[in-house]
Every structure is written in C-alpha cells, then in structure tokens.
C-alpha cells in the first residue's frame, strides 16, 4: 500500500513540474515570440531543450532548500515529537501549488509556480502542526528575493539596454535588428537554462521528501533518477506552452524589439542564475517581468503599461497566502476523512 502511495505522490509532483513548465513557458519564450525571432512552435522546442540541458550543468542546492530549509520535518514538543512532513502534507502542498497555477494560468497572470509550491507546502504543514514548523532562515532569503529578483532583473535589463544603445549608437537600426535577432536566440537559451535549473529542482526536493518519509532513502539527497525525471517533466510542460501568459509577458507590459528581448532575457537569466547558485527558490516570472520593465523604461517611462504591471504584482503578493490556504484546506479535508 505504501508503495502505491509513494508512486501516486511522485506522479502528482511530476504533474506539478509539468504544469510549472506549461505555466512558465511564457517566461522563457514570450520575448523571442513577440519579437518574431522564432515562431511559437520553434520557440517552445528551443526552450524545452535548454530546460532539460540544465540537468547537466547545475547542482541541487535549490532542491536541498525546498526539502530541508523551508519546513521542519519533525517538531520537538514537551509531550513528544510531532512528525510534520507526512504523505498528506506533501500531497496537500502539491495540490495547493497546482490549483493556484491553474487559476492564474486561466486568468493569464504570470505568477510564480515556485512560490505557489512553497506556499501550498507551508500551508499544509502549518495546518498539521502550527506556525512553529516554519524554518525562518529559509523563508527569509526566499521572501527577500520576491523583491530582489525583479530588482536585479530590472537593473540588469536597464544596464544592458543602456550599454547596447551606447555601443550601437552609430550602427544603422536595420543592422542592429539583424544582429540581435541572432543574439536573442542565445539569450532565450540562457534564460531557459536557468529557468529549468531553478524550477525543476523544487520538484526534486518534494520527491526526495516523499522518498525520505517512506524510508526509501536514509538521508535527504536527490537520487539521479529524480533529477532526470524532474527535468524531463518540466521540459515536456514547456513544449505544450502557456499561450495566454505569452501575450501578457510579450506585448502587454511593453512593446519589444529583438534588441530589447535580448537585454530582458539576459537580465532575467543573470538574476535567476545567481539565485540558483545560492540555493534560493526564486521566481523566474518575477525576474523576467522586472527585466522587461527595466528595458521598457529606457525608452520612456510611459512605454511601460504600469496598470498591467500593477495587476501582475498583486498576483505575486497573493500567491504564497492563496496557495497556502488551498494547501491548508486540502490537508484539513484529508484529516476530516482520517488521512493524516
């Protein structure tokens, strides 16, 4: 019976990973599609390839944070220890992330799958054992990067755009466009690489938690097959794309040309790559949105549609608590029918 539960939870986790790729495909390809450098079909193939290629270039620092650094596995209390991370908590956390992702996909809002997952997971754990399950150090850096990652993306995108304008000031616009149509393929691949690395690792952390809870591994680490299946799942999700969000990211925030797309993707990739290196589960959505805003503001302040950007920010603010409520409600519902 336990084996069937583990298989089911791993399948749910990989479903989240697939939906993550599906939901966040727009982050990777919106700019390269909106500038018409690639067709949507070619863009998702390009992005999916680099999502999977990240498996061979990055470690598992983010997975370690998700599995060990956000929620205590056991809570020590005077009356006896409480096991926090149960199968029910893991399932409820995954469902919280999946449901919120689907809601925001339907409304075309580029929110964070990462924060939906950790919000759902934390909500379910709190419903089981109270607020004391939260690991402050893990949440401090994660919450800080809700602000820091779009700021890094914005600053990097802005700086790159200003530098490009200065270096290309005497080059005919047609030639600049021709060069950056090719260079945008590189920047789109770079961003997809960092996106795959950061986001696939979150699912790895959850699956490793399932295996540890079930006793199939004796300490927290990421088995090689978990890495491979997580990267395959996110790449397949990207292949199916998220066309509703592509429109928001690629054209509604600001109008982009290939040179702008190159600067935005490169700026966002820098932000996500830094976070991945330090093991921080960051939002690729936040990074690319900040970078697009930074690039758009180099033309003029009014080039950015601040109303659209404002609605996106509100969706960011709501993601962790909303997914947490869904996760908590799911856990309490499971508890009501005797599943703890």
matplotlib code that plots the C-alpha trace (Angstrom):
import matplotlib.pyplot as plt

x = [0.0, 2.8, 4.5, 1.3, 1.0, 4.7, 4.1, 1.0, 2.8, 5.7, 3.2, 1.5, 4.9, 5.8, 2.4, 3.2, 6.6, 4.8, 2.3, 5.2, 6.8, 3.4, 2.7, 6.1, 6.9, 5.8, 8.6, 11.2, 9.7, 7.4, 10.0, 11.5, 8.0, 6.7, 9.8, 9.1, 12.6, 11.0, 7.5, 5.8, 6.3, 10.1, 10.4, 8.9, 11.2, 14.2, 13.2, 12.4, 15.8, 17.6, 15.2, 16.5, 20.1, 20.2, 20.3, 24.0, 25.1, 23.7, 23.7, 20.8, 21.2, 17.6, 16.2, 18.0, 16.4, 12.9, 13.4, 15.1, 15.2, 11.5, 9.6, 10.8, 10.4, 9.9, 8.7, 10.0, 7.4, 7.4, 4.8, 6.6, 7.9, 5.4, 6.2, 5.4, 6.1, 3.6, 2.2, -0.9, 1.1, 3.1, 0.0, -1.9, 1.1, 1.4, -2.3, -2.1, 0.6, -1.2, -4.6, -3.2, -1.1, -4.1, -6.2, -3.6, -3.0, -6.7, -6.6, -3.4, -1.4, 2.4, 2.6, 5.3, 4.9, 7.8, 6.0, 2.8, 4.6, 6.3, 3.1, 1.0, 3.6, 3.9, 0.1, -0.4, 2.4, 1.0, -2.4, -0.9, 1.4, 1.2, 3.3, 6.3, 7.1, 8.4, 12.2, 12.9, 16.3, 14.9, 11.9, 13.9, 16.0, 13.1, 10.8, 13.6, 14.1, 10.5, 11.7, 15.4, 15.0, 12.8, 15.1, 18.2, 16.3, 15.2, 18.7, 20.5, 18.0, 18.2, 22.0, 22.3, 19.9, 21.7, 25.1, 23.7, 22.3, 25.6, 27.7, 25.3, 24.6, 26.4, 25.2, 22.2, 19.0, 18.5, 21.9, 21.3, 18.0, 19.7, 22.4, 20.1, 17.7, 20.6, 21.8, 18.3, 18.4, 21.4, 19.7, 16.5, 18.5, 20.4, 17.2, 15.6, 18.7, 18.5, 14.7, 14.9, 17.7, 15.8, 12.3, 12.9, 14.9, 11.8, 10.0, 13.2, 13.1, 9.4, 10.0, 13.1, 10.9, 8.4, 11.2, 12.6, 9.2, 8.6, 12.0, 13.3, 16.3, 18.0, 19.0, 18.0, 19.6, 18.5, 18.8, 19.9, 16.6, 14.7, 16.8, 16.3, 12.5, 12.1, 13.9, 12.0, 8.7, 9.4, 10.8, 7.6, 5.5, 7.3, 6.7, 3.0, 3.4, 1.2, -0.1, -2.4, 0.5, 2.8, 0.5, 0.8, 4.5, 5.4, 3.3, 1.0, 3.7, 5.8, 6.5, 9.7, 12.2, 14.9, 17.5, 15.0, 14.3, 18.0, 18.5, 15.4, 16.2, 19.9, 19.0, 16.5, 18.9, 21.5, 19.0, 17.8, 21.3, 22.6, 19.7, 20.2, 23.9, 23.0, 20.2, 17.3, 14.0, 13.4, 10.6, 11.6, 8.4, 9.5, 12.9, 11.7, 8.9, 11.4, 13.8, 11.1, 10.0, 13.7, 14.1, 10.9, 11.7, 14.8, 12.7, 10.4, 8.6, 5.2, 6.4, 5.7, 2.0, 2.0, -1.6, -0.7, 2.5, 0.5, -2.0, 0.9, 2.5, -0.8, -0.9, 2.7, 1.6, -1.3, 0.4, 2.0, -1.0, -3.5, -1.7, -1.1, -4.8, -5.5, -2.9, -4.2, -7.8, -6.8, -4.9, -7.8, -10.2, -7.9, -7.8, -11.6, -11.7, -9.0, -5.9, -3.1]
y = [0.0, 2.4, 1.8, 2.8, 6.0, 6.9, 6.2, 8.4, 11.3, 11.1, 11.3, 14.3, 16.0, 15.4, 16.7, 19.9, 20.0, 19.6, 22.3, 24.5, 24.2, 24.7, 27.8, 29.3, 28.6, 32.1, 33.4, 31.8, 32.4, 35.4, 37.9, 35.7, 35.1, 38.7, 40.0, 37.4, 35.9, 32.5, 31.1, 29.8, 26.2, 26.6, 28.7, 26.1, 23.4, 25.7, 26.5, 22.9, 21.7, 24.2, 23.4, 19.8, 20.7, 22.3, 18.8, 18.5, 22.0, 22.7, 21.1, 20.5, 23.5, 24.7, 21.2, 21.0, 24.3, 23.1, 19.7, 20.7, 24.5, 25.7, 23.4, 21.3, 17.6, 16.9, 19.4, 18.8, 19.4, 18.6, 15.9, 14.2, 14.8, 15.5, 14.3, 17.2, 16.0, 13.2, 11.9, 14.0, 17.2, 16.6, 15.9, 18.9, 21.1, 19.9, 20.4, 23.9, 24.8, 23.0, 24.6, 28.2, 27.7, 26.6, 29.5, 32.1, 30.3, 30.6, 34.4, 34.8, 36.1, 35.3, 34.3, 32.2, 28.4, 28.3, 30.4, 28.6, 25.3, 26.6, 28.4, 25.2, 23.1, 25.6, 26.0, 22.2, 21.9, 24.7, 23.1, 20.0, 21.3, 25.1, 28.1, 26.6, 24.3, 27.2, 27.4, 31.2, 31.2, 29.5, 31.8, 35.0, 34.6, 33.3, 36.2, 38.7, 37.5, 38.3, 41.9, 41.3, 39.1, 41.5, 44.4, 42.5, 41.7, 45.3, 46.7, 44.2, 44.7, 48.5, 48.5, 46.1, 48.2, 51.5, 49.8, 48.5, 51.8, 53.5, 50.9, 50.8, 54.5, 54.8, 51.4, 51.6, 50.3, 47.6, 46.1, 46.3, 44.4, 41.8, 41.1, 40.9, 38.6, 36.1, 37.1, 36.7, 33.0, 32.9, 34.9, 32.9, 29.7, 31.2, 32.2, 28.8, 27.1, 29.0, 28.6, 24.8, 24.6, 26.6, 25.3, 21.6, 21.4, 22.4, 19.3, 17.2, 18.5, 17.4, 13.9, 13.4, 14.3, 11.7, 9.0, 10.0, 9.9, 6.5, 5.2, 4.5, 6.8, 7.1, 10.8, 13.7, 13.7, 13.8, 10.4, 10.7, 9.3, 12.0, 14.7, 13.2, 12.8, 16.3, 17.9, 15.7, 16.8, 20.5, 20.3, 18.5, 21.1, 23.8, 22.0, 22.4, 26.1, 28.6, 30.9, 33.0, 34.3, 34.8, 37.6, 39.3, 39.0, 39.6, 42.5, 43.9, 45.2, 47.0, 46.7, 44.8, 44.6, 41.9, 44.1, 44.7, 41.0, 40.2, 42.6, 41.4, 37.7, 38.2, 40.4, 37.9, 35.0, 36.8, 37.2, 33.5, 32.2, 34.0, 32.7, 29.1, 29.3, 30.3, 27.7, 30.2, 29.0, 32.2, 33.1, 33.2, 35.1, 37.9, 38.1, 38.4, 40.8, 43.1, 42.9, 43.7, 46.7, 47.8, 47.5, 49.3, 52.2, 53.0, 54.4, 56.5, 56.0, 55.8, 52.9, 50.6, 49.8, 50.2, 49.1, 45.7, 45.5, 46.5, 43.7, 41.2, 42.5, 42.0, 38.4, 37.9, 39.2, 36.9, 33.7, 32.4, 33.1, 31.9, 28.6, 28.2, 28.5, 25.9, 23.6, 24.0, 23.4, 20.3, 18.9, 19.6, 17.9, 14.9, 15.0, 15.0, 11.7, 10.2, 10.8, 12.4]
z = [0.0, 0.9, -2.5, -4.3, -2.2, -3.0, -6.7, -6.6, -4.8, -7.2, -10.1, -8.5, -8.0, -11.7, -12.7, -10.8, -12.6, -15.9, -15.1, -13.9, -17.4, -19.0, -16.9, -17.0, -20.7, -21.4, -19.2, -21.4, -24.8, -24.7, -25.7, -28.5, -29.9, -29.5, -31.4, -34.2, -33.9, -33.6, -34.2, -31.1, -32.1, -32.7, -29.5, -27.2, -28.7, -28.2, -24.6, -23.7, -24.9, -22.6, -19.7, -19.9, -20.6, -17.2, -15.7, -16.7, -15.6, -12.2, -8.8, -6.4, -3.9, -4.5, -4.0, -0.7, 0.4, -0.6, 1.1, 4.3, 4.5, 4.4, 6.8, 9.8, 9.2, 12.9, 15.5, 19.0, 21.8, 25.5, 25.1, 22.3, 18.8, 16.0, 12.5, 10.3, 6.8, 6.2, 2.9, 3.5, 4.0, 0.8, -1.2, 0.1, -0.6, -4.1, -4.7, -3.3, -5.9, -8.8, -8.2, -7.8, -11.0, -13.0, -11.6, -12.6, -16.0, -16.7, -16.0, -17.9, -14.9, -14.9, -11.2, -9.6, -9.7, -7.2, -4.6, -5.2, -4.3, -1.2, -0.2, -0.6, 1.3, 4.2, 4.4, 4.7, 7.3, 9.4, 9.3, 10.7, 13.4, 13.7, 12.7, 14.6, 11.6, 9.5, 9.2, 9.4, 7.6, 4.5, 4.3, 4.9, 1.8, -0.3, 0.7, 0.2, -3.4, -4.2, -4.2, -5.0, -8.1, -10.1, -9.0, -10.2, -13.5, -13.8, -13.1, -15.4, -18.2, -17.9, -17.7, -20.7, -22.7, -22.0, -22.8, -26.1, -27.1, -26.4, -28.3, -31.2, -31.5, -34.9, -36.3, -38.7, -37.0, -39.6, -38.9, -35.1, -35.6, -37.8, -35.2, -32.2, -34.0, -33.8, -30.4, -29.0, -29.7, -27.3, -24.6, -24.8, -24.4, -21.5, -19.7, -20.4, -18.9, -15.6, -15.6, -15.9, -13.3, -10.6, -11.2, -11.8, -8.5, -6.5, -7.6, -6.9, -3.3, -2.8, -4.4, -2.2, 0.8, -0.2, -0.5, 2.9, 4.6, 3.1, 4.2, 0.7, 1.4, 4.8, 4.5, 2.4, -1.0, -4.7, -6.5, -10.1, -11.5, -9.6, -11.2, -14.7, -14.4, -13.0, -15.9, -18.4, -16.9, -16.9, -20.5, -21.6, -19.9, -21.7, -25.1, -24.5, -23.7, -21.9, -24.7, -22.5, -20.5, -23.5, -24.6, -21.2, -20.9, -24.5, -25.5, -22.8, -20.4, -23.1, -26.8, -27.6, -30.4, -30.7, -29.0, -26.1, -25.9, -25.7, -22.8, -21.0, -21.2, -20.4, -17.3, -16.1, -16.6, -14.5, -11.6, -11.8, -12.2, -9.1, -7.0, -8.2, -7.3, -3.8, -3.5, -3.4, -4.9, -6.9, -9.3, -13.0, -13.5, -11.2, -12.8, -16.4, -15.5, -13.8, -16.7, -19.2, -17.2, -17.0, -20.7, -21.5, -19.2, -21.2, -24.0, -21.8, -18.5, -20.3, -22.5, -19.6, -19.1, -15.4, -14.9, -16.3, -14.3, -11.1, -11.6, -12.0, -8.8, -6.9, -8.2, -6.9, -3.4, -3.3, -4.5, -1.3, 1.0, -1.6, -2.3, 1.4, 2.1, -0.6, 0.9, 4.4, 3.3, 1.4, 4.5, 6.8, 4.3, 4.3, 8.1, 8.2, 6.4, 8.5, 6.4, 8.3]

ax = plt.figure().add_subplot(projection="3d")
ax.plot(x, y, z, "-o")
ax.set_aspect("equal")
plt.show()
